[in-house]
Amino acid sequence: MKNYCLKIALLSVSLLFHLQIFSQDFYPEQKRDEILKNIKAPAIPGYTITIKKQGGKQDSITDCLPVFKKALAKAKVKGGAHIIVPSGIYFINGPLHLESNICIELQKGARIKFTDNPDSYLPIVLTSWEGTFLYNYSPFIYAYQKENISIIGEGTIDGNAAKTFNTWKGLQSNDQALSRKMNHNQTPVKERIFGKGHFLRPHLIQFFECKNILVEGVTVTNSPFWCIHLVKSENATFRGINFIAKLVNNDGIDPEYSKNILIENINFDNGDDNVAIKAGRDTEGRAIATPSENIIIRNCKFKGLHGVVIGSEMSAGVRNVFVENCSFGGYLKRGIYLKSNSDRGGFIHNIYVKNVEFGEVEDCFFITSNYHNEGTAGLVTDIQNIFIQNVTCRKANYGGIVVQGFPGTPIKDIYLKNIHIDEAKIPLSLINTEEVRMSDVTIGGAVTAAPSTAQ
Protein backbone atom coordinates (compact mmCIF):
# COMPACT_ATOMS: atom_id res chain seq x y z
CA MET A 1 0.00 0.00 0.00
CA LYS A 2 2.86 2.33 0.85
CA ASN A 3 4.57 1.66 -2.51
CA TYR A 4 1.27 2.17 -4.34
CA CYS A 5 0.73 5.55 -2.66
CA LEU A 6 4.30 6.54 -3.45
CA LYS A 7 3.79 5.71 -7.14
CA ILE A 8 0.57 7.76 -7.23
CA ALA A 9 2.36 10.70 -5.59
CA LEU A 10 5.26 10.52 -8.04
CA LEU A 11 2.85 10.30 -10.97
CA SER A 12 0.99 13.35 -9.70
CA VAL A 13 4.23 15.30 -9.34
CA SER A 14 5.29 14.24 -12.85
CA LEU A 15 1.97 15.29 -14.39
CA LEU A 16 2.04 18.60 -12.55
CA PHE A 17 5.60 19.24 -13.74
CA HIS A 18 4.66 18.60 -17.39
CA LEU A 19 1.57 20.77 -17.12
CA GLN A 20 3.51 23.61 -15.58
CA ILE A 21 6.19 23.43 -18.24
CA PHE A 22 3.64 23.28 -21.06
CA SER A 23 1.51 26.10 -19.70
CA GLN A 24 4.43 28.46 -20.22
CA ASP A 25 5.60 30.17 -23.39
CA PHE A 26 8.23 27.74 -24.60
CA TYR A 27 9.70 30.00 -27.31
CA PRO A 28 13.32 30.59 -26.22
CA GLU A 29 13.77 34.28 -26.96
CA GLN A 30 17.05 34.46 -25.07
CA LYS A 31 18.51 31.70 -27.23
CA ARG A 32 17.27 33.47 -30.36
CA ASP A 33 18.79 36.75 -29.22
CA GLU A 34 22.15 35.10 -28.59
CA ILE A 35 22.12 33.87 -32.18
CA LEU A 36 21.21 37.35 -33.46
CA LYS A 37 24.29 38.77 -31.75
CA ASN A 38 26.43 36.66 -34.09
CA ILE A 39 24.74 37.89 -37.27
CA LYS A 40 26.10 41.22 -38.51
CA ALA A 41 25.82 42.69 -41.99
CA PRO A 42 29.12 43.64 -43.66
CA ALA A 43 30.14 47.28 -43.94
CA ILE A 44 29.73 49.02 -47.30
CA PRO A 45 33.17 49.93 -48.77
CA GLY A 46 33.92 53.64 -49.15
CA TYR A 47 35.55 53.43 -52.58
CA THR A 48 32.89 53.65 -55.32
CA ILE A 49 32.77 52.51 -58.93
CA THR A 50 29.84 53.38 -61.19
CA ILE A 51 29.12 50.87 -63.95
CA LYS A 52 27.88 53.58 -66.32
CA LYS A 53 31.14 55.50 -66.01
CA GLN A 54 33.05 52.30 -66.74
CA GLY A 55 31.28 52.04 -70.09
CA GLY A 56 28.22 50.01 -69.17
CA LYS A 57 25.39 50.36 -71.70
CA GLN A 58 21.82 50.36 -70.38
CA ASP A 59 20.27 49.24 -73.66
CA SER A 60 19.53 45.57 -72.73
CA ILE A 61 21.52 44.44 -75.79
CA THR A 62 25.20 45.36 -75.37
CA ASP A 63 27.16 42.79 -73.39
CA CYS A 64 28.13 44.43 -70.10
CA LEU A 65 29.99 41.43 -68.69
CA PRO A 66 33.43 42.93 -69.57
CA VAL A 67 32.48 46.13 -67.77
CA PHE A 68 31.41 44.29 -64.64
CA LYS A 69 34.57 42.16 -64.74
CA LYS A 70 36.66 45.31 -65.04
CA ALA A 71 34.89 46.83 -62.03
CA LEU A 72 35.39 43.67 -59.97
CA ALA A 73 39.07 43.52 -60.89
CA LYS A 74 39.54 47.17 -59.91
CA ALA A 75 37.73 46.51 -56.63
CA LYS A 76 40.07 43.62 -55.88
CA VAL A 77 43.13 45.85 -56.41
CA LYS A 78 41.63 48.54 -54.17
CA GLY A 79 40.81 46.03 -51.44
CA GLY A 80 37.10 46.44 -51.99
CA ALA A 81 34.54 48.71 -53.62
CA HIS A 82 30.93 49.87 -53.70
CA ILE A 83 29.86 49.13 -57.29
CA ILE A 84 26.84 51.23 -58.30
CA VAL A 85 24.53 50.10 -61.09
CA PRO A 86 22.27 53.02 -62.17
CA SER A 87 18.78 52.68 -63.66
CA GLY A 88 18.61 50.78 -66.95
CA ILE A 89 18.77 47.23 -68.31
CA TYR A 90 22.25 45.70 -68.42
CA PHE A 91 22.69 42.54 -70.47
CA ILE A 92 25.30 40.17 -69.01
CA ASN A 93 26.62 37.39 -71.23
CA GLY A 94 27.98 35.08 -68.54
CA PRO A 95 28.45 34.69 -64.79
CA LEU A 96 29.63 37.29 -62.29
CA HIS A 97 32.31 35.82 -60.01
CA LEU A 98 32.45 38.07 -56.96
CA GLU A 99 35.46 39.15 -54.89
CA SER A 100 35.73 39.87 -51.17
CA ASN A 101 34.81 43.29 -49.80
CA ILE A 102 32.31 44.00 -52.56
CA CYS A 103 28.98 45.78 -52.47
CA ILE A 104 26.91 45.76 -55.65
CA GLU A 105 24.08 48.29 -55.47
CA LEU A 106 21.32 47.94 -58.03
CA GLN A 107 19.62 51.31 -57.92
CA LYS A 108 15.91 51.76 -58.50
CA GLY A 109 15.09 50.91 -62.11
CA ALA A 110 18.29 48.92 -62.64
CA ARG A 111 18.01 45.39 -64.00
CA ILE A 112 20.84 43.01 -64.70
CA LYS A 113 19.59 40.50 -67.24
CA PHE A 114 21.66 37.38 -67.78
CA THR A 115 22.05 35.51 -71.04
CA ASP A 116 20.05 32.34 -71.55
CA ASN A 117 22.88 30.65 -73.47
CA PRO A 118 24.17 27.69 -71.39
CA ASP A 119 27.61 27.80 -73.04
CA SER A 120 28.16 31.24 -71.51
CA TYR A 121 28.28 29.64 -68.03
CA LEU A 122 31.35 27.58 -68.82
CA PRO A 123 33.95 26.65 -67.71
CA ILE A 124 32.45 24.51 -64.98
CA VAL A 125 32.97 25.35 -61.31
CA LEU A 126 32.74 23.50 -58.03
CA THR A 127 29.19 23.66 -56.74
CA SER A 128 26.56 21.61 -54.92
CA TRP A 129 23.52 20.19 -56.66
CA GLU A 130 20.66 18.79 -54.57
CA GLY A 131 23.04 18.01 -51.74
CA THR A 132 25.93 16.51 -53.73
CA PHE A 133 29.20 18.29 -54.54
CA LEU A 134 30.17 18.25 -58.21
CA TYR A 135 31.41 20.39 -61.10
CA ASN A 136 28.72 22.05 -63.18
CA TYR A 137 27.76 25.22 -65.05
CA SER A 138 28.63 28.28 -63.02
CA PRO A 139 25.90 29.91 -60.94
CA PHE A 140 25.03 33.25 -62.52
CA ILE A 141 26.31 35.16 -59.48
CA TYR A 142 28.99 33.07 -57.75
CA ALA A 143 31.21 33.72 -54.76
CA TYR A 144 33.67 31.05 -53.66
CA GLN A 145 35.68 31.42 -50.44
CA LYS A 146 34.98 35.16 -50.20
CA GLU A 147 33.87 37.43 -47.38
CA ASN A 148 32.14 40.76 -46.83
CA ILE A 149 29.77 40.66 -49.81
CA SER A 150 26.65 42.78 -50.26
CA ILE A 151 24.04 42.90 -53.00
CA ILE A 152 21.63 45.73 -52.22
CA GLY A 153 19.24 48.26 -53.73
CA GLU A 154 15.82 48.44 -55.37
CA GLY A 155 16.84 46.93 -58.70
CA THR A 156 16.24 43.49 -60.22
CA ILE A 157 18.32 40.37 -60.81
CA ASP A 158 16.81 38.63 -63.83
CA GLY A 159 17.99 35.11 -64.64
CA ASN A 160 16.15 35.17 -67.98
CA ALA A 161 15.97 31.35 -67.82
CA ALA A 162 12.45 30.66 -69.12
CA LYS A 163 13.34 29.59 -72.66
CA THR A 164 16.39 27.39 -72.01
CA PHE A 165 17.23 26.21 -68.50
CA ASN A 166 13.56 26.06 -67.50
CA THR A 167 13.05 23.33 -70.12
CA TRP A 168 15.73 21.05 -68.64
CA LYS A 169 13.61 19.63 -65.83
CA GLY A 170 12.36 16.84 -68.08
CA LEU A 171 15.91 16.09 -69.29
CA GLN A 172 17.75 15.92 -65.97
CA SER A 173 16.75 12.50 -64.59
CA ASN A 174 19.83 10.59 -65.83
CA ASP A 175 22.25 13.23 -64.54
CA GLN A 176 20.32 13.50 -61.28
CA ALA A 177 20.57 9.73 -60.77
CA LEU A 178 24.27 9.79 -61.69
CA SER A 179 25.02 12.51 -59.16
CA ARG A 180 23.30 10.50 -56.42
CA LYS A 181 25.17 7.35 -57.41
CA MET A 182 28.47 9.25 -57.19
CA ASN A 183 27.46 10.43 -53.73
CA HIS A 184 26.60 6.94 -52.50
CA ASN A 185 29.72 5.40 -54.05
CA GLN A 186 31.95 8.17 -52.69
CA THR A 187 33.31 9.00 -56.14
CA PRO A 188 36.06 11.64 -55.75
CA VAL A 189 34.57 15.08 -56.28
CA LYS A 190 37.15 15.94 -58.96
CA GLU A 191 35.67 13.12 -61.07
CA ARG A 192 32.09 14.38 -60.81
CA ILE A 193 32.07 16.32 -64.06
CA PHE A 194 28.82 17.67 -65.48
CA GLY A 195 28.24 20.88 -67.45
CA LYS A 196 28.09 20.72 -71.25
CA GLY A 197 26.19 17.68 -72.49
CA HIS A 198 24.39 17.36 -69.17
CA PHE A 199 21.22 18.92 -67.83
CA LEU A 200 21.75 19.95 -64.22
CA ARG A 201 20.52 23.54 -64.03
CA PRO A 202 22.79 26.10 -62.33
CA HIS A 203 21.74 28.29 -59.43
CA LEU A 204 21.05 31.99 -59.86
CA ILE A 205 23.08 33.15 -56.82
CA GLN A 206 25.43 30.94 -54.81
CA PHE A 207 27.70 31.75 -51.88
CA PHE A 208 30.11 28.84 -51.36
CA GLU A 209 32.34 28.80 -48.25
CA CYS A 210 31.68 32.50 -47.71
CA LYS A 211 31.07 34.61 -44.65
CA ASN A 212 29.61 38.02 -43.87
CA ILE A 213 26.90 38.28 -46.53
CA LEU A 214 24.06 40.72 -47.12
CA VAL A 215 21.35 40.59 -49.79
CA GLU A 216 18.82 43.36 -49.26
CA GLY A 217 16.01 45.07 -51.13
CA VAL A 218 16.47 43.58 -54.60
CA THR A 219 13.90 41.75 -56.71
CA VAL A 220 14.82 38.25 -57.88
CA THR A 221 13.14 36.69 -60.92
CA ASN A 222 13.44 34.04 -63.68
CA SER A 223 16.01 31.85 -61.94
CA PRO A 224 17.33 28.76 -63.78
CA PHE A 225 17.07 26.66 -60.58
CA TRP A 226 17.26 27.61 -56.88
CA CYS A 227 17.43 31.39 -56.46
CA ILE A 228 19.82 31.91 -53.53
CA HIS A 229 21.93 29.02 -52.28
CA LEU A 230 24.33 29.14 -49.33
CA VAL A 231 26.89 26.33 -49.08
CA LYS A 232 29.17 26.00 -46.04
CA SER A 233 28.68 29.71 -45.36
CA GLU A 234 28.04 31.76 -42.24
CA ASN A 235 26.85 35.12 -40.99
CA ALA A 236 24.32 35.93 -43.71
CA THR A 237 21.46 38.43 -43.74
CA PHE A 238 18.67 38.35 -46.31
CA ARG A 239 16.33 41.29 -45.88
CA GLY A 240 13.54 42.97 -47.84
CA ILE A 241 13.95 40.83 -50.96
CA ASN A 242 11.05 40.46 -53.40
CA PHE A 243 10.86 37.11 -55.14
CA ILE A 244 8.87 36.85 -58.35
CA ALA A 245 10.46 33.55 -59.27
CA LYS A 246 7.88 31.14 -60.66
CA LEU A 247 9.94 28.93 -62.94
CA VAL A 248 10.58 25.25 -62.18
CA ASN A 249 12.30 24.57 -58.84
CA ASN A 250 12.71 28.27 -58.09
CA ASP A 251 13.33 27.85 -54.36
CA GLY A 252 13.80 31.20 -52.66
CA ILE A 253 16.59 30.81 -50.09
CA ASP A 254 18.34 27.47 -49.45
CA PRO A 255 20.96 27.40 -46.67
CA GLU A 256 23.06 24.22 -46.75
CA TYR A 257 25.79 23.30 -44.24
CA SER A 258 25.43 26.93 -43.13
CA LYS A 259 24.91 28.79 -39.88
CA ASN A 260 24.01 32.12 -38.31
CA ILE A 261 21.47 33.27 -40.88
CA LEU A 262 18.78 35.93 -40.65
CA ILE A 263 15.92 35.92 -43.18
CA GLU A 264 13.51 38.80 -42.59
CA ASN A 265 10.91 40.99 -44.25
CA ILE A 266 10.88 38.91 -47.43
CA ASN A 267 8.00 38.78 -49.91
CA PHE A 268 8.12 35.29 -51.38
CA ASP A 269 6.38 34.29 -54.60
CA ASN A 270 8.22 31.21 -55.78
CA GLY A 271 7.67 28.24 -58.05
CA ASP A 272 8.91 25.96 -55.27
CA ASP A 273 9.88 26.20 -51.58
CA ASN A 274 10.17 29.68 -50.10
CA VAL A 275 12.87 28.73 -47.56
CA ALA A 276 14.36 25.23 -47.75
CA ILE A 277 16.96 24.43 -45.10
CA LYS A 278 19.31 21.66 -46.16
CA ALA A 279 22.48 19.95 -44.96
CA GLY A 280 23.77 17.56 -47.61
CA ARG A 281 22.56 14.27 -49.01
CA ASP A 282 23.10 10.73 -47.74
CA THR A 283 26.66 9.32 -47.59
CA GLU A 284 28.42 12.58 -48.34
CA GLY A 285 26.28 14.65 -45.99
CA ARG A 286 26.85 12.30 -43.07
CA ALA A 287 30.60 12.29 -43.73
CA ILE A 288 30.82 16.10 -43.84
CA ALA A 289 28.76 16.31 -40.63
CA THR A 290 28.39 20.11 -40.71
CA PRO A 291 24.83 20.92 -39.64
CA SER A 292 22.78 23.87 -40.76
CA GLU A 293 21.99 25.75 -37.58
CA ASN A 294 21.04 29.02 -35.94
CA ILE A 295 18.61 30.22 -38.60
CA ILE A 296 16.00 32.90 -37.90
CA ILE A 297 13.09 33.52 -40.29
CA ARG A 298 10.82 36.41 -39.31
CA ASN A 299 8.32 38.94 -40.64
CA CYS A 300 8.04 37.22 -44.02
CA LYS A 301 5.10 36.65 -46.37
CA PHE A 302 4.96 33.18 -47.91
CA LYS A 303 3.59 32.26 -51.33
CA GLY A 304 4.50 29.37 -53.62
CA LEU A 305 4.87 25.65 -53.06
CA HIS A 306 5.83 25.44 -49.37
CA GLY A 307 6.52 28.12 -46.76
CA VAL A 308 9.35 26.82 -44.58
CA VAL A 309 10.90 23.43 -45.36
CA ILE A 310 13.61 21.40 -43.69
CA GLY A 311 15.01 18.68 -45.94
CA SER A 312 14.87 16.44 -47.61
CA GLU A 313 18.64 16.73 -48.11
CA MET A 314 19.66 17.16 -44.47
CA SER A 315 22.01 14.27 -43.66
CA ALA A 316 24.44 16.43 -41.65
CA GLY A 317 21.58 17.63 -39.44
CA VAL A 318 19.53 20.78 -38.87
CA ARG A 319 19.01 22.48 -35.52
CA ASN A 320 18.02 25.73 -33.90
CA VAL A 321 15.59 27.12 -36.47
CA PHE A 322 13.24 29.96 -35.48
CA VAL A 323 10.19 31.00 -37.51
CA GLU A 324 8.28 33.95 -36.08
CA ASN A 325 5.75 36.63 -36.97
CA CYS A 326 5.14 35.47 -40.52
CA SER A 327 2.03 35.40 -42.70
CA PHE A 328 1.01 34.45 -46.21
CA GLY A 329 0.78 36.31 -49.50
CA GLY A 330 -1.17 33.60 -51.33
CA TYR A 331 -1.71 29.88 -51.69
CA LEU A 332 0.79 27.37 -50.31
CA LYS A 333 0.73 23.62 -50.66
CA ARG A 334 2.21 23.21 -47.18
CA GLY A 335 2.93 25.77 -44.49
CA ILE A 336 5.62 24.16 -42.30
CA TYR A 337 7.13 21.00 -43.81
CA LEU A 338 9.86 18.79 -42.32
CA LYS A 339 10.84 15.88 -44.57
CA SER A 340 13.40 13.09 -44.60
CA ASN A 341 13.71 9.39 -45.44
CA SER A 342 15.69 6.34 -44.37
CA ASP A 343 18.65 7.11 -46.67
CA ARG A 344 19.35 10.41 -44.96
CA GLY A 345 20.22 9.73 -41.33
CA GLY A 346 21.13 12.91 -39.49
CA PHE A 347 18.80 14.82 -37.23
CA ILE A 348 16.26 17.64 -37.01
CA HIS A 349 16.29 19.19 -33.53
CA ASN A 350 15.02 22.32 -31.84
CA ILE A 351 12.59 23.85 -34.31
CA TYR A 352 10.57 26.79 -32.98
CA VAL A 353 7.56 28.34 -34.71
CA LYS A 354 5.57 31.19 -33.18
CA ASN A 355 2.98 33.69 -34.41
CA VAL A 356 2.45 32.41 -37.94
CA GLU A 357 -0.70 32.75 -40.05
CA PHE A 358 -1.66 30.70 -43.11
CA GLY A 359 -4.63 31.05 -45.45
CA GLU A 360 -5.54 28.13 -47.70
CA VAL A 361 -3.06 25.25 -47.86
CA GLU A 362 -3.07 21.56 -48.64
CA ASP A 363 -1.40 20.68 -45.31
CA CYS A 364 -0.77 23.19 -42.55
CA PHE A 365 1.90 21.39 -40.53
CA PHE A 366 3.56 18.23 -41.90
CA ILE A 367 6.48 16.13 -40.62
CA THR A 368 7.53 12.89 -42.28
CA SER A 369 10.45 10.46 -41.85
CA ASN A 370 9.40 8.59 -44.98
CA TYR A 371 9.42 11.21 -47.74
CA HIS A 372 8.11 9.72 -51.02
CA ASN A 373 8.59 6.25 -49.47
CA GLU A 374 12.20 6.49 -50.63
CA GLY A 375 15.21 5.13 -48.80
CA THR A 376 16.70 1.67 -48.36
CA ALA A 377 19.67 2.30 -46.05
CA GLY A 378 17.71 2.05 -42.81
CA LEU A 379 19.22 5.31 -41.51
CA VAL A 380 16.18 7.05 -40.08
CA THR A 381 16.47 10.71 -39.15
CA ASP A 382 16.25 11.59 -35.47
CA ILE A 383 13.47 14.19 -35.29
CA GLN A 384 12.62 15.71 -31.91
CA ASN A 385 11.99 18.89 -29.97
CA ILE A 386 9.55 20.61 -32.29
CA PHE A 387 7.71 23.59 -30.76
CA ILE A 388 4.75 25.16 -32.59
CA GLN A 389 2.88 28.02 -30.93
CA ASN A 390 0.26 30.60 -31.96
CA VAL A 391 -0.46 29.34 -35.47
CA THR A 392 -3.68 29.92 -37.39
CA CYS A 393 -4.82 28.50 -40.71
CA ARG A 394 -8.05 29.21 -42.54
CA LYS A 395 -8.32 25.97 -44.52
CA ALA A 396 -6.27 22.80 -44.98
CA ASN A 397 -7.62 20.98 -48.01
CA TYR A 398 -6.05 17.74 -46.81
CA GLY A 399 -4.17 17.51 -43.49
CA GLY A 400 -4.32 19.88 -40.55
CA ILE A 401 -1.51 18.45 -38.39
CA VAL A 402 0.35 15.45 -39.82
CA VAL A 403 3.30 13.64 -38.18
CA GLN A 404 4.63 10.45 -39.78
CA GLY A 405 7.40 8.77 -37.85
CA PHE A 406 9.20 5.63 -38.98
CA PRO A 407 8.32 2.24 -37.46
CA GLY A 408 10.65 1.68 -34.52
CA THR A 409 12.02 5.24 -34.68
CA PRO A 410 9.24 7.57 -33.58
CA ILE A 411 9.24 11.32 -33.95
CA LYS A 412 9.10 12.63 -30.41
CA ASP A 413 8.76 15.63 -28.16
CA ILE A 414 6.37 17.73 -30.21
CA TYR A 415 4.69 20.66 -28.51
CA LEU A 416 1.61 22.25 -30.05
CA LYS A 417 0.12 25.25 -28.28
CA ASN A 418 -2.61 27.64 -29.36
CA ILE A 419 -3.06 26.14 -32.84
CA HIS A 420 -6.33 26.96 -34.63
CA ILE A 421 -7.21 25.53 -38.05
CA ASP A 422 -10.68 26.57 -39.16
CA GLU A 423 -11.20 23.72 -41.60
CA ALA A 424 -9.34 20.51 -42.51
CA LYS A 425 -10.34 17.35 -44.39
CA ILE A 426 -8.19 15.23 -42.04
CA PRO A 427 -7.72 17.26 -38.86
CA LEU A 428 -5.05 15.20 -37.09
CA SER A 429 -2.86 12.29 -38.15
CA LEU A 430 -0.11 11.09 -35.76
CA ILE A 431 1.72 7.89 -36.73
CA ASN A 432 4.79 6.49 -34.95
CA THR A 433 5.09 9.40 -32.56
CA GLU A 434 5.90 9.77 -28.87
CA GLU A 435 5.35 12.58 -26.38
CA VAL A 436 3.11 14.82 -28.45
CA ARG A 437 1.75 17.50 -26.12
CA MET A 438 -1.11 19.79 -27.05
CA SER A 439 -2.71 22.78 -25.40
CA ASP A 440 -5.50 24.92 -26.85
CA VAL A 441 -5.62 23.17 -30.22
CA THR A 442 -8.78 23.36 -32.34
CA ILE A 443 -9.28 21.99 -35.83
CA GLY A 444 -12.60 22.50 -37.57
CA GLY A 445 -13.93 24.80 -34.88
CA ALA A 446 -14.27 24.64 -31.11
CA VAL A 447 -16.98 23.26 -28.88
CA THR A 448 -17.81 26.23 -26.69
CA ALA A 449 -20.71 24.94 -24.59
CA ALA A 450 -21.31 21.79 -22.57
CA PRO A 451 -23.84 19.37 -24.09
CA SER A 452 -27.36 19.49 -22.72
CA THR A 453 -28.27 16.95 -20.01
CA ALA A 454 -31.81 16.66 -21.33
CA GLN A 455 -32.82 13.25 -22.61
RAUR-V888763 format. One record per run of one state. SS is the DSSP state (h for helix, s for strand, l for the rest). FROM is the first residue (numbers start at 1). LEN is the number of residues. Records with the same first field share a line. If there is no record, write none. Layout:
SS->FROM-LEN + FROM-LEN
This chain:
l->1-1 + 24-5 + 37-11 + 51-8 + 64-1 + 79-2 + 86-2 + 93-3 + 98-4 + 107-3 + 115-3 + 122-3 + 130-2 + 137-4 + 145-2 + 154-2 + 159-6 + 172-1 + 185-4 + 192-1 + 194-11 + 209-2 + 217-2 + 222-6 + 232-2 + 240-2 + 246-7 + 257-2 + 265-2 + 268-2 + 271-4 + 279-3 + 289-3 + 299-2 + 303-3 + 311-7 + 329-3 + 340-7 + 369-2 + 374-8 + 405-1 + 407-2 + 410-1 + 422-2 + 432-1 + 444-12
h->2-22 + 29-8 + 65-14 + 118-4 + 165-7 + 173-12 + 189-3 + 282-7 + 371-3
s->48-3 + 59-5 + 81-5 + 88-5 + 96-2 + 102-5 + 110-5 + 125-5 + 132-5 + 141-4 + 147-7 + 156-3 + 193-1 + 205-4 + 211-6 + 219-3 + 228-4 + 234-6 + 242-4 + 253-4 + 259-6 + 267-1 + 270-1 + 275-4 + 292-7 + 301-2 + 306-5 + 318-11 + 332-8 + 347-22 + 382-23 + 406-1 + 409-1 + 411-11 + 424-8 + 433-11
